[in-house]
Amino acid sequence: MAETNDKISLFNFELLGRDIKIDFTKHLTKKDKELFRHINLQKYNHIPLLKFFQIYSLNDKEEVIKFLNNLINKNIIISSKETNYFTCISIIQSYYINNNIIYLVFSDEITSSFKKGSFFDRLGLRNILFLEEKFSYRLYQYIYNNREDSIYISIEELREILEIGDSYKRFYDIEKNLLIPILEDIKNNGEIELNYQKIKNGEHKSAKILGITINRVISQKIDSTNNSSQFIDGLMAKLGNNIKNFSEIYSLFVKNIAEYGEDFVKEKVDYVLKNFDTD
């Protein structure tokens, strides 16, 4: 029984606390991310050796092996000081070169992140693999953890998140060289659109900038809304007479579908119907 509970708690998002931090033992390079864009993100992938030569301007198999060995030694760290949680997972589990074909095998955790509504998808792990700016994933994870539509970040916090210390003395330099490119990167590769407002200690032009408020841009898509409504109607019909407060349950479905996806919500409803006495 203890073993089962350990397995459940290991991948329980709610037990990690709100200070979840994702980091890399070694940063992914642009070439690493380019590889992910040229293959299908699934457990088992393959790419012709000649195409690999072309993409990365490599000349022989030994250079390919060196590249892949470097990538296979890059791991992702997930931690939470609040709950004393720490785990280290590999990105690439193994690779093979046979008959001029490279076969890549992703780890189970990374494969899981490709499934909508899974534990690792809910951590935003899949998107982090594609963010292009060096520290985009830090700001992305900070915003992802908060789950709020509007988040205030002081200049001191921003410096800490981006690991810039006392460099970039002026906010203008942080904004131009880091903040704007990172927000654009998150929009293009992290599936979250954001804007920001500068918060000053006064109204005058030269007032000191204390921090920024980052806002999620909520896009309204009619087709998606219609599809979600039909999906929710199906869940409500499934629950039938077990629903005591229609509007409350409906609102709960809308919120959780927007945050976690339809697959996750359906899985939870099926679990409740299967495991709890609803009479």
Secondary structure, 3 states (H helix, E strand, C coil): CHHHHHHHHHCCHHHHCCCCEEEECCCCCHHHHHHHHCCCCCCEEEEEHHHHHHHHCCCCHHHHHHHHHHHHCCEEEEEECCCCEEEEEECEEEEEEECCEEEEEECHHHHHHCCCCCHHHHCCHHHHCCCCCCCHHHHHHHHHHHCCCEEEEEHHHHHHHHCCCCCCCCHHHHHHHHHHHHHHHHHHHCCCCEEEEEEECCCCCCCCEEEEEEEECCCCCHHHHHHHHHHHHHHHHHHHHHCCCHHHHHHHHHHHHHHHCHHHHHHHHHHHHHHCCCC
